[in-house]
Amino acid sequence: MMKDVKHYLQFSDLTREEYNYIFERAQVLKRRHVSGELYRPLPGKVMAMIFEKNSTRTRVSFEALMTHLGGHAMFLDSKTSQLGRGEPPEDTARVLSRMCDIIMIRTFDQSLVETLAAYSRVPVINGLTNEYHPCQILADILTYIEHRGSIQGKTVAWVGDGNNMSRTWVQAADILGFKLKVATPAGYELTLLDGKQYGSDCLEVGHDPAWAVRDADLVTTDVFTSMGYEDESAVRLKAFAGYEVNEALMALARPDALFMHCLPAHRGEEVSAGVIDGPQSVVWDEAENRLHAQKALVEYLLLGKVNH
């Protein structure tokens, strides 16, 4: 087994210095893409994309980026492959990594992603698990940098569920040097899984959305019912009453605060139409930046630092 393969399974897998490079590189690649320049450093490279959860943005962004970079992305789901028939992930990893150059997986359990990486000869990227969503936060922070410059020293407010997104934001705050304030309903608190202690300069948790949002530079949320928890929907809607990011809540943030949402959004539930469609919202830039941030990530995992 090759020891020098670099994976991206959670946000803490890269250093601040590596992130600084990736954010700069993503902006270069975005400018080149927007100008119509062809840049194809990955001819003949194949990405296996494993989907055990449905997707729009993750599939489109990875498939598009591999095409842009001159490679190919192959879609695999549990209905049309052996994945749904109980093949051990160790075997899947051994086979795929002999045929493909990089693997992206969107699934339920983080442990599956970790197992896949342990037995893979090629880089594995976490395209979302119940525990973490590092590619989304990569895009979110790129979007913040584009609009407001460095996120270091800023305050990010998370309002809603203590889910994979908020858990990934904690790791980002720790590595990139900003503060995260998390407001969740009772019973839906943030649970940390990495065994790390985070100081109050990095993370503060509470139940009051107004407390979290006050003077924040960025306000962000997610659907109240994540994929896989649909049967809890009615109970969750009741528990999350009062956690909608609306105009009154946004007014407590800094005047130049941005609003983000990983999408898909439910207007009138976790966010009002006036906020998500309003002047502080950057959700469409954020969605597009999945493409550019991941492009820089994939290039880095396969080629290392590139300076042209």
C-alpha positions in Angstrom: 0.0 0.0 0.0 1.3 3.5 -0.9 2.0 5.6 2.2 2.2 9.0 0.5 -1.3 9.2 -0.8 -3.1 12.3 0.5 -6.8 12.0 1.3 -9.5 14.6 2.1 -11.8 13.0 4.5 -12.5 15.9 6.9 -11.5 19.5 7.1 -8.7 18.8 9.6 -6.8 16.8 7.0 -5.1 19.9 5.6 -3.0 22.6 7.2 -3.6 26.4 7.2 -0.7 26.7 4.7 -2.3 24.2 2.4 -5.7 25.9 2.6 -4.1 29.3 1.8 -2.6 27.7 -1.3 -5.9 26.0 -2.3 -7.9 29.2 -1.9 -5.5 31.2 -4.0 -5.3 28.5 -6.6 -9.1 28.2 -6.8 -9.3 31.9 -7.6 -6.7 31.5 -10.3 -8.6 28.5 -11.8 -11.9 30.4 -11.6 -10.5 33.4 -13.4 -9.1 31.1 -16.2 -12.4 29.3 -16.5 -14.5 32.5 -16.6 -12.2 33.8 -19.3 -12.8 30.7 -21.4 -9.2 29.4 -21.2 -8.7 25.7 -21.6 -6.6 24.2 -18.9 -6.3 20.4 -19.0 -3.6 19.1 -16.6 -5.4 15.7 -16.0 -5.7 14.0 -19.5 -6.6 10.4 -19.1 -7.2 10.7 -15.4 -10.4 9.0 -14.1 -12.4 9.9 -11.0 -14.7 7.2 -9.5 -17.7 9.0 -7.9 -19.6 6.8 -5.5 -23.0 8.0 -4.5 -25.0 6.3 -1.7 -26.8 9.6 -1.1 -28.6 11.7 -3.7 -26.9 14.8 -5.0 -27.2 17.7 -7.4 -24.3 20.1 -6.6 -21.8 17.4 -5.6 -22.3 15.3 -8.7 -22.4 18.2 -11.1 -19.4 20.0 -9.6 -17.1 17.0 -9.6 -18.2 15.7 -13.0 -17.8 19.2 -14.5 -14.4 19.8 -12.9 -12.9 16.5 -14.2 -14.1 17.4 -17.7 -12.7 20.9 -17.4 -9.3 19.5 -16.3 -9.2 17.0 -19.2 -10.1 13.9 -17.2 -13.3 11.9 -16.8 -15.7 11.3 -13.9 -17.5 8.0 -13.6 -20.8 7.8 -11.7 -21.4 4.8 -9.5 -24.5 4.3 -7.3 -25.7 1.4 -5.1 -28.5 0.6 -7.6 -26.3 0.0 -10.6 -23.1 -1.4 -9.1 -22.1 -4.1 -6.5 -22.0 -1.4 -3.8 -25.6 -2.1 -2.8 -25.0 -5.9 -2.8 -22.8 -6.0 0.3 -19.3 -5.9 -1.3 -16.9 -5.0 1.6 -15.6 -1.4 1.2 -12.1 -2.8 1.5 -12.6 -4.8 -1.7 -14.2 -1.9 -3.4 -11.3 0.4 -2.6 -8.7 -2.2 -3.7 -10.4 -2.6 -7.1 -11.4 1.0 -7.8 -8.0 2.3 -6.9 -6.3 0.0 -9.4 -8.5 1.3 -12.2 -9.1 5.0 -11.3 -6.8 7.8 -10.2 -9.0 9.4 -7.5 -12.2 8.4 -5.7 -15.0 10.7 -4.4 -17.6 9.2 -2.1 -20.9 10.6 -0.8 -22.3 8.3 1.8 -23.8 8.0 5.3 -21.1 6.9 7.7 -17.7 8.5 8.0 -16.3 5.1 9.0 -17.0 3.9 5.4 -14.9 6.8 3.9 -12.1 6.1 6.4 -12.1 2.4 5.4 -12.1 3.2 1.7 -9.1 5.5 2.2 -7.2 3.0 4.3 -7.3 0.4 1.4 -7.0 2.8 -1.5 -3.9 3.4 -3.6 -5.3 6.7 -4.7 -6.7 9.9 -3.0 -10.2 9.6 -1.5 -12.4 12.7 -1.1 -15.3 12.9 1.3 -18.2 14.3 -0.8 -20.4 14.3 2.3 -21.1 12.0 5.2 -23.5 12.2 8.2 -20.5 13.5 10.2 -18.7 15.9 7.9 -19.0 17.9 4.7 -15.5 19.4 4.1 -15.9 20.2 0.4 -18.9 22.5 1.2 -17.0 24.5 3.8 -14.1 24.7 1.4 -16.4 26.4 -1.1 -18.0 28.6 1.7 -14.7 30.0 2.9 -13.6 30.6 -0.7 -16.8 32.6 -1.2 -16.1 34.6 2.0 -12.6 35.4 0.8 -13.8 36.5 -2.6 -16.3 38.9 -1.1 -14.6 40.1 2.1 -11.0 39.0 2.2 -9.4 36.8 4.9 -11.7 35.1 7.3 -9.0 35.1 10.0 -10.3 36.9 13.1 -13.9 37.0 11.9 -17.0 35.6 13.5 -19.2 33.0 11.9 -22.7 32.3 13.3 -24.3 28.9 12.7 -28.0 28.8 13.4 -29.8 25.4 13.3 -28.9 21.8 13.6 -25.6 20.5 15.2 -25.0 18.5 12.0 -22.2 17.6 9.6 -21.9 21.2 8.4 -21.6 22.8 11.8 -19.1 20.1 12.9 -17.0 20.9 9.8 -17.2 24.7 10.5 -15.6 24.0 14.0 -12.5 22.3 12.4 -12.3 25.2 9.9 -12.4 27.8 12.7 -9.6 26.0 14.5 -7.3 25.8 11.5 -8.0 29.2 9.9 -8.3 31.2 13.0 -11.8 32.6 13.2 -14.6 32.2 15.8 -17.7 30.0 15.4 -20.8 30.7 17.4 -23.4 27.9 17.2 -27.0 28.2 18.2 -29.1 25.0 18.2 -32.4 24.0 19.7 -32.3 21.8 22.9 -31.7 18.2 21.9 -30.0 19.1 18.6 -26.7 20.4 20.1 -23.4 20.1 18.3 -21.6 16.9 19.2 -17.9 16.8 18.4 -16.4 13.5 17.2 -12.7 14.3 16.7 -11.8 14.1 20.4 -10.3 17.6 20.2 -10.8 20.4 22.8 -11.7 23.7 21.2 -11.2 26.9 23.2 -13.8 29.8 23.5 -11.7 31.8 21.0 -12.6 29.2 18.4 -16.0 27.9 19.5 -19.0 29.1 21.6 -22.2 27.2 21.8 -25.7 28.2 23.0 -29.4 28.0 22.2 -30.2 31.7 21.3 -30.0 32.6 17.6 -29.9 36.3 18.5 -26.8 35.7 20.7 -25.0 33.8 17.9 -25.8 36.3 15.1 -25.0 39.5 17.0 -22.1 41.2 15.3 -21.3 38.2 13.1 -19.4 38.6 9.8 -21.1 35.6 8.3 -24.4 34.0 9.1 -25.1 30.5 7.8 -27.6 27.7 8.2 -28.9 24.5 6.7 -32.2 22.6 6.3 -33.7 21.6 9.6 -34.0 18.0 8.4 -30.8 16.6 6.8 -30.8 13.6 4.4 -31.4 10.4 6.2 -33.5 12.0 9.0 -36.7 12.6 7.0 -38.9 10.6 9.3 -38.1 13.1 12.1 -39.3 16.0 9.9 -42.5 17.0 11.8 -40.8 16.8 15.2 -37.8 18.8 13.9 -40.0 21.6 12.5 -41.6 22.0 15.9 -38.2 22.0 17.7 -36.6 24.4 15.3 -39.4 27.0 15.5 -37.7 30.4 16.1 -34.5 29.4 14.3 -35.4 30.8 10.9 -32.8 33.2 9.7 -35.0 36.1 8.7 -34.5 39.8 8.2 -34.9 40.7 11.9 -32.2 38.1 12.8 -29.8 39.3 10.0 -30.2 42.9 11.3 -28.3 41.8 14.4 -25.2 40.8 12.4 -22.7 43.3 11.2 -24.0 45.6 8.4 -21.7 44.0 5.8 -22.4 40.4 7.0 -22.9 37.7 4.4 -25.6 35.0 4.4 -24.8 31.5 3.2 -26.7 28.2 2.8 -25.3 25.0 1.3 -28.6 24.4 -0.5 -31.2 23.0 -1.2 -33.1 25.6 0.9 -36.6 25.6 2.2 -37.8 29.2 2.2 -40.0 29.9 5.1 -38.4 27.2 7.2 -34.7 27.7 8.0 -34.4 30.9 6.0 -36.8 33.6 4.8 -37.1 34.4 1.1 -36.2 38.0 2.0 -32.8 36.8 3.3 -31.8 34.1 0.8 -32.9 36.2 -2.1 -31.7 39.5 -0.5 -28.6 41.6 -0.9 -26.5 39.9 1.8 -27.0 36.5 0.4 -24.1 34.9 -1.6 -25.6 31.5 -2.0 -25.3 31.3 -5.8 -21.6 32.3 -5.7 -21.3 29.7 -2.9 -22.9 27.0 -5.0 -20.7 27.8 -8.0 -17.6 27.8 -5.9 -18.0 24.1 -5.2 -16.7 23.7 -8.7 -13.7 26.0 -8.3 -12.7 25.0 -4.8 -12.9 21.3 -5.6 -11.0 21.8 -8.8 -8.1 23.3 -6.8 -8.4 20.5 -4.3 -8.4 17.7 -6.9 -5.4 19.3 -8.7 -3.5 19.5 -5.4 -4.2 15.9 -4.4 -3.1 14.6 -7.8 -0.3 17.0 -8.8 0.7 18.8 -5.7 1.3 22.6 -5.8 1.1 24.0 -9.3 2.5 27.5 -10.1 1.3 28.1 -13.6 
